[in-house]
Amino acid sequence: MKSATEVLSIDHLTVALSGRTVLRDVSFSLSPGEFCALIGTNGSGKTTLLKTILGLVRPQSGTIRIATAADRDAASRIGYVPQKISLDPSLPLRARDVVSLGMDGGRLGLPLPSRERRERVDRMLDAVGATGFAERRVGDLSGGQQQRVLIAHALIRRPSLLLLDEPLANLDIRSVAEIVVLLRRLATEYDTAILLSAHDMNPLLPVMDRIVYLANCCAAAGKPEEVVRTEVLSRLYGYHIDVVRVHGRVVVIAAGAPDEIHAAIAKDPIHTAEIP
């Protein structure tokens, strides 16, 4: 029986693109305030899953249910930070302007300035640690600063669910750690469920509540200690996987994989992870 408090509930979801099955029989759920990592290599279906949740891709079968808290309207159910946003330094938009535009998702025309609007933007900038660069052009900001602005843009309407597609890609180690800690705090403070896709689970394991691990078109979902296990990942991949602990880290080794899988693993940091 499904919990009445679930923000996102996915049941037996199958998605095909151009006649090829990308996701098969995927099921998991998220509750308010939960932080969940969506882990998988390139081509494993992470972005397809996020787009399906957003309604941009129609599933072949299965259901997706997104609940709305009583004090939030239907339009603000989902916040989204897409992958690979390029912000031109010459773009005449300040960080403040980008955050403010997040308030107008379903509206046409230019917003009218108001004291209430400015105060709301100020609070959101402060919440993500972006007050110090609020007046700078967004294209001039560092990758980590831009991510803070985009998170604020997505959160300003207080969504029940926040989806982030590879937000840690191309950030330096310090920025990755800061963004992860920020998202963990925001999930708790705003009671927002977060689903974040990534290749590398290392920075996420200390703070995540749940993990959805995609491979071979399928998913294993649950608590990190339940999913990142030899028997679970071997079943998911369809061949033997070793999960070993070395100096406080967990290394995932595809011992029985075909040669092409070994080659892919050598290029992908997903297969090294730390479990608290």
C-alpha positions in Angstrom: 0.0 0.0 0.0 1.4 3.4 -1.0 2.0 6.0 1.6 -0.3 9.1 1.5 2.7 11.3 2.1 4.6 10.2 -1.1 5.5 13.1 -3.4 6.6 10.9 -6.3 5.4 7.4 -7.0 6.6 5.4 -10.0 5.1 2.0 -10.7 6.3 -0.5 -13.3 7.4 2.3 -15.7 8.6 1.2 -19.1 9.8 3.7 -21.7 10.8 3.1 -25.3 12.5 5.6 -27.7 12.6 4.9 -31.4 11.5 1.4 -30.8 14.3 0.7 -28.3 13.5 0.0 -24.6 15.3 2.5 -22.5 13.7 1.8 -19.1 11.9 -1.4 -18.1 9.6 -2.0 -15.1 11.1 0.8 -13.0 9.4 1.4 -9.6 10.3 3.6 -6.7 8.9 6.4 -4.6 10.0 9.6 -2.7 8.6 11.3 0.3 8.8 15.0 1.3 12.3 16.0 2.3 14.0 12.9 0.9 17.2 13.2 -1.0 17.6 10.5 -3.7 20.5 10.0 -6.1 19.8 8.7 -9.6 23.0 6.9 -10.6 23.9 5.4 -14.0 26.4 5.5 -16.8 25.9 7.5 -20.0 23.0 6.0 -21.9 21.5 4.2 -18.8 18.3 6.3 -19.0 18.8 8.9 -16.3 17.7 11.9 -18.5 14.9 9.9 -20.1 13.5 9.1 -16.6 13.6 12.7 -15.6 11.9 13.8 -18.8 9.3 11.2 -18.4 8.5 12.5 -14.9 8.3 16.0 -16.4 5.8 14.7 -19.0 8.1 15.4 -21.9 8.3 11.7 -22.8 5.3 9.4 -22.9 5.8 6.0 -21.2 5.0 2.8 -22.9 3.4 1.5 -19.7 3.3 2.1 -16.0 2.2 5.1 -13.9 3.8 8.2 -12.5 2.0 10.0 -9.6 3.1 13.4 -8.3 1.4 14.6 -5.2 0.9 18.3 -4.3 1.1 19.6 -0.8 -2.1 21.4 0.3 -0.4 24.9 0.3 1.2 24.5 -3.2 -0.7 24.9 -6.5 -0.4 22.3 -9.3 1.9 24.4 -11.4 4.5 24.4 -8.7 4.7 20.7 -8.2 8.1 20.2 -9.9 11.2 22.3 -10.0 13.8 21.4 -12.7 17.5 22.1 -13.2 18.3 20.8 -16.7 21.7 19.5 -17.9 24.3 21.6 -19.8 22.9 25.1 -19.6 25.3 27.5 -21.3 25.0 31.1 -20.1 26.6 33.7 -22.3 28.7 36.3 -20.4 27.2 39.0 -22.5 23.6 38.0 -21.5 22.2 41.1 -19.8 20.7 39.2 -16.9 21.9 39.4 -13.3 21.8 36.4 -11.0 18.8 38.2 -9.3 16.9 38.4 -12.6 17.3 34.6 -13.3 15.9 33.8 -9.8 13.1 36.2 -10.3 12.1 34.6 -13.6 11.5 31.4 -11.8 8.4 32.9 -10.2 6.7 33.3 -13.7 6.7 29.7 -15.0 3.1 29.8 -16.3 2.7 33.5 -17.1 3.1 35.6 -20.2 4.5 39.1 -20.4 6.9 41.0 -18.3 6.5 40.8 -14.5 5.7 43.9 -12.6 8.2 44.9 -10.0 7.1 44.9 -6.4 8.5 45.0 -2.9 7.0 41.6 -2.1 8.7 40.1 -5.2 12.1 41.6 -4.4 11.9 40.3 -0.8 11.0 36.9 -2.0 13.9 36.8 -4.4 16.2 38.1 -1.7 15.2 35.3 0.6 15.8 32.7 -2.1 19.2 34.1 -2.9 20.1 34.0 0.7 18.9 30.4 1.0 21.3 29.2 -1.6 24.2 31.4 -0.6 24.0 33.7 -3.6 23.5 37.1 -2.0 27.1 38.1 -2.5 26.8 37.9 -6.3 23.2 38.7 -6.8 23.9 41.8 -8.9 26.5 40.2 -11.2 25.8 39.0 -14.7 24.9 35.3 -14.5 27.2 34.5 -17.5 30.2 35.9 -15.5 29.7 33.5 -12.6 31.7 30.3 -11.9 30.1 26.9 -12.5 29.3 26.5 -8.8 27.8 30.0 -8.5 25.6 29.4 -11.6 24.4 26.1 -10.1 23.3 28.0 -6.9 21.4 30.5 -9.1 19.7 27.8 -11.1 18.7 25.9 -7.9 17.2 29.1 -6.6 15.4 29.6 -9.9 13.9 26.1 -9.6 13.0 26.4 -5.9 11.5 29.8 -5.7 7.9 28.5 -6.2 8.5 26.0 -3.5 8.0 22.8 -5.6 7.1 19.5 -3.9 9.7 17.8 -6.1 13.0 19.0 -7.4 14.7 17.3 -10.3 18.4 18.0 -11.2 20.0 16.5 -14.3 23.8 16.1 -13.7 24.2 19.3 -11.7 27.6 18.3 -10.4 29.2 17.7 -13.8 32.2 19.9 -14.6 32.4 21.4 -11.1 35.6 21.4 -9.1 35.7 19.2 -6.0 35.0 22.0 -3.6 32.0 23.2 -5.5 30.6 19.7 -5.7 30.8 19.3 -1.9 29.2 22.7 -1.3 26.3 22.0 -3.7 25.6 18.6 -2.2 25.5 20.0 1.3 23.3 22.9 0.1 20.8 20.6 -1.5 20.7 18.3 1.6 19.9 21.4 3.7 17.3 22.7 1.2 15.5 19.3 1.0 15.1 19.4 4.8 14.2 23.1 5.2 11.7 23.2 2.3 10.4 19.7 2.8 11.1 19.1 -0.9 11.9 15.7 -2.4 15.1 15.8 -4.5 16.0 13.5 -7.3 19.5 14.2 -8.6 21.1 12.4 -11.5 24.9 11.7 -11.4 27.6 9.4 -12.6 29.6 9.4 -9.4 27.8 8.5 -6.2 30.8 9.4 -4.0 29.8 12.9 -3.0 26.2 11.9 -2.5 26.3 8.9 -0.3 27.0 10.7 2.9 23.8 12.8 2.6 21.4 10.8 0.5 18.4 8.9 1.9 17.8 6.7 -1.1 19.4 5.6 -4.4 18.0 4.6 -7.7 20.7 2.7 -9.6 20.0 2.3 -13.4 21.7 -0.4 -15.5 20.6 -2.7 -18.3 17.3 -0.7 -18.7 16.3 -1.6 -15.2 16.6 -0.1 -11.7 17.5 -1.1 -8.2 16.1 1.3 -5.6 16.3 1.6 -1.9 18.6 2.8 0.8 22.3 3.0 -0.3 23.3 0.1 2.0 20.5 -2.0 0.5 21.4 -1.3 -3.2 25.2 -1.0 -3.4 25.7 -4.7 -2.7 27.2 -7.5 -4.8 24.1 -9.6 -5.1 21.8 -6.6 -6.0 24.1 -5.1 -8.6 24.9 -8.5 -10.1 21.2 -9.1 -10.6 20.8 -5.7 -12.1 23.6 -5.9 -14.6 23.0 -9.6 -15.4 26.6 -10.7 -14.7 28.8 -10.9 -11.6 29.6 -7.6 -9.9 32.0 -7.4 -6.9 31.4 -4.7 -4.3 34.5 -4.4 -2.1 35.6 -2.1 0.6 39.0 -0.6 0.4 40.3 2.0 2.9 36.8 3.1 3.8 35.6 3.3 0.2 33.5 0.9 -1.8 34.7 -0.1 -5.2 32.3 -1.7 -7.7 34.1 -4.1 -10.0 32.4 -5.8 -13.0 34.5 -8.9 -12.8 32.3 -11.0 -15.1 31.4 -8.3 -17.6 32.0 -8.4 -21.4 35.1 -6.6 -22.7 33.1 -3.6 -23.9 31.6 -3.2 -20.5 35.1 -3.2 -18.9 36.1 -0.5 -21.4 33.1 1.7 -20.4 33.7 1.2 -16.7 37.3 2.3 -17.0 36.0 5.7 -18.2 33.2 6.1 -15.7 33.6 7.1 -12.0 30.3 5.6 -11.1 32.0 2.4 -10.2 33.9 3.8 -7.3 31.8 4.9 -4.3 32.1 5.6 -0.7 29.5 4.3 1.8 29.5 5.8 5.3 
